[in-house]
Amino acid sequence: MDIAAMSTMLSQGKVMQQASISVMKMAMNSAENSGQMIKELADTNTKMMEMSVNPHIGGNIDIRL
């Protein structure tokens, strides 16, 4: 095998590896965003459920001067 062919194969291997890493990073970012959205949704649902169970809590503030 000549040096030019080996160099080309090595270069193609590096490009394929970089492409794989880029795709993996995109998948990780997508998963992170999905996780954040799920967390926000769960926080919102928890707060709504809490208000439906105890609607009178937090509605009034007693202030004396």
PASEBA-1860 file (N, C-alpha, C; in nm, 3 decimals):
! residues 65
1> MDIAAMST> 0.086/-0.117/0.000/0.000/0.000/0.000/0.091/0.123/0.000 ~ 0.059/0.217/-0.083/0.145/0.335/-0.090/0.105/0.439/0.015 ~ 0.192/0.535/0.035/0.175/0.635/0.141/0.055/0.726/0.112 ~ 0.031/0.758/-0.014/-0.081/0.846/-0.049/-0.214/0.781/-0.012 ~ -0.228/0.653/-0.038/-0.352/0.582/-0.007/-0.372/0.574/0.144 ~ -0.263/0.547/0.217/-0.272/0.540/0.363/-0.310/0.676/0.420 ~ -0.253/0.781/0.367/-0.284/0.916/0.413/-0.432/0.949/0.388 ~ -0.482/0.911/0.272/-0.622/0.937/0.238/-0.714/0.860/0.332
9> MLSQGKVM> -0.683/0.734/0.358/-0.765/0.653/0.448/-0.763/0.711/0.589 ~ -0.647/0.754/0.635/-0.634/0.811/0.768/-0.716/0.940/0.778 ~ -0.709/1.022/0.676/-0.784/1.147/0.673/-0.934/1.121/0.674 ~ -0.978/1.023/0.596/-1.120/0.988/0.592/-1.167/0.936/0.728 ~ -1.082/0.859/0.793/-1.115/0.808/0.926/-1.132/0.920/1.026 ~ -1.044/1.020/1.019/-1.054/1.135/1.109/-1.182/1.214/1.083 ~ -1.217/1.232/0.958/-1.339/1.305/0.922/-1.462/1.230/0.973 ~ -1.463/1.098/0.957/-1.575/1.018/1.005/-1.588/1.027/1.157
17> QQASISVM> -1.474/1.026/1.225/-1.475/1.036/1.371/-1.528/1.173/1.415 ~ -1.485/1.278/1.348/-1.533/1.413/1.382/-1.682/1.425/1.356 ~ -1.730/1.366/1.248/-1.873/1.369/1.219/-1.952/1.295/1.326 ~ -1.901/1.182/1.370/-1.967/1.104/1.475/-1.974/1.183/1.605 ~ -1.865/1.251/1.638/-1.862/1.331/1.760/-1.961/1.446/1.750 ~ -1.970/1.509/1.633/-2.064/1.620/1.615/-2.208/1.573/1.631 ~ -2.240/1.458/1.574/-2.375/1.403/1.587/-2.404/1.370/1.733 ~ -2.307/1.314/1.804/-2.326/1.280/1.944/-2.348/1.406/2.027
25> KMAMNSAE> -2.275/1.513/1.999/-2.294/1.639/2.072/-2.434/1.695/2.047 ~ -2.482/1.686/1.923/-2.616/1.734/1.893/-2.720/1.653/1.969 ~ -2.701/1.523/1.978/-2.794/1.437/2.051/-2.791/1.469/2.200 ~ -2.673/1.494/2.253/-2.662/1.529/2.395/-2.730/1.662/2.424 ~ -2.712/1.760/2.336/-2.778/1.889/2.355/-2.929/1.875/2.349 ~ -2.976/1.794/2.256/-3.120/1.770/2.244/-3.174/1.704/2.370 ~ -3.103/1.606/2.422/-3.146/1.538/2.544/-3.145/1.633/2.662 ~ -3.046/1.720/2.668/-3.038/1.817/2.778/-3.156/1.914/2.771
33> NSGQMIKE> -3.188/1.962/2.652/-3.301/2.052/2.635/-3.432/1.984/2.672 ~ -3.446/1.859/2.631/-3.568/1.783/2.666/-3.579/1.767/2.817 ~ -3.469/1.739/2.881/-3.468/1.725/3.026/-3.508/1.853/3.096 ~ -3.459/1.966/3.046/-3.494/2.094/3.107/-3.643/2.123/3.088 ~ -3.695/2.092/2.970/-3.838/2.115/2.946/-3.923/2.027/3.036 ~ -3.883/1.902/3.054/-3.958/1.811/3.141/-3.955/1.862/3.285 ~ -3.840/1.911/3.329/-3.828/1.965/3.465/-3.919/2.085/3.483 ~ -3.919/2.176/3.387/-4.005/2.295/3.397/-4.152/2.255/3.398
41> LADTNTKM> -4.189/2.159/3.315/-4.327/2.112/3.312/-4.365/2.048/3.445 ~ -4.276/1.969/3.500/-4.304/1.904/3.629/-4.318/2.009/3.739 ~ -4.232/2.112/3.738/-4.241/2.218/3.839/-4.374/2.291/3.827 ~ -4.414/2.321/3.704/-4.540/2.391/3.681/-4.658/2.305/3.727 ~ -4.656/2.177/3.691/-4.765/2.087/3.730/-4.771/2.070/3.881 ~ -4.657/2.065/3.946/-4.653/2.050/4.091/-4.715/2.172/4.156 ~ -4.679/2.290/4.108/-4.733/2.413/4.164/-4.884/2.421/4.143 ~ -4.931/2.381/4.024/-5.074/2.383/3.996/-5.149/2.285/4.086
49> MEMSVNPH> -5.091/2.166/4.107/-5.155/2.066/4.193/-5.159/2.116/4.337 ~ -5.052/2.180/4.381/-5.047/2.231/4.517/-5.153/2.338/4.538 ~ -5.171/2.425/4.439/-5.272/2.529/4.450/-5.413/2.470/4.449 ~ -5.434/2.361/4.374/-5.567/2.301/4.370/-5.599/2.229/4.500 ~ -5.498/2.176/4.568/-5.520/2.107/4.694/-5.538/2.206/4.808 ~ -5.456/2.313/4.808/-5.460/2.416/4.912/-5.480/2.554/4.848 ~ -5.598/2.584/4.796/-5.615/2.710/4.724/-5.608/2.833/4.814 ~ -5.630/2.817/4.944/-5.631/2.932/5.034/-5.491/2.971/5.082
57> IGGNIDIR> -5.393/2.885/5.063/-5.258/2.913/5.112/-5.189/3.013/5.020 ~ -5.135/3.116/5.081/-5.059/3.215/5.006/-5.145/3.323/4.943 ~ -5.273/3.324/4.971/-5.361/3.423/4.910/-5.368/3.552/4.988 ~ -5.338/3.550/5.117/-5.347/3.668/5.203/-5.216/3.689/5.277 ~ -5.186/3.817/5.301/-5.067/3.852/5.378/-5.112/3.947/5.490 ~ -5.077/3.917/5.614/-5.106/4.004/5.726/-4.987/4.095/5.749 ~ -5.014/4.227/5.743/-4.907/4.326/5.763/-4.952/4.422/5.872 ~ -4.865/4.443/5.969/-4.893/4.540/6.076/-4.777/4.637/6.085
65> L> -4.811/4.762/6.096/-4.708/4.866/6.107/-4.707/4.926/6.243
END
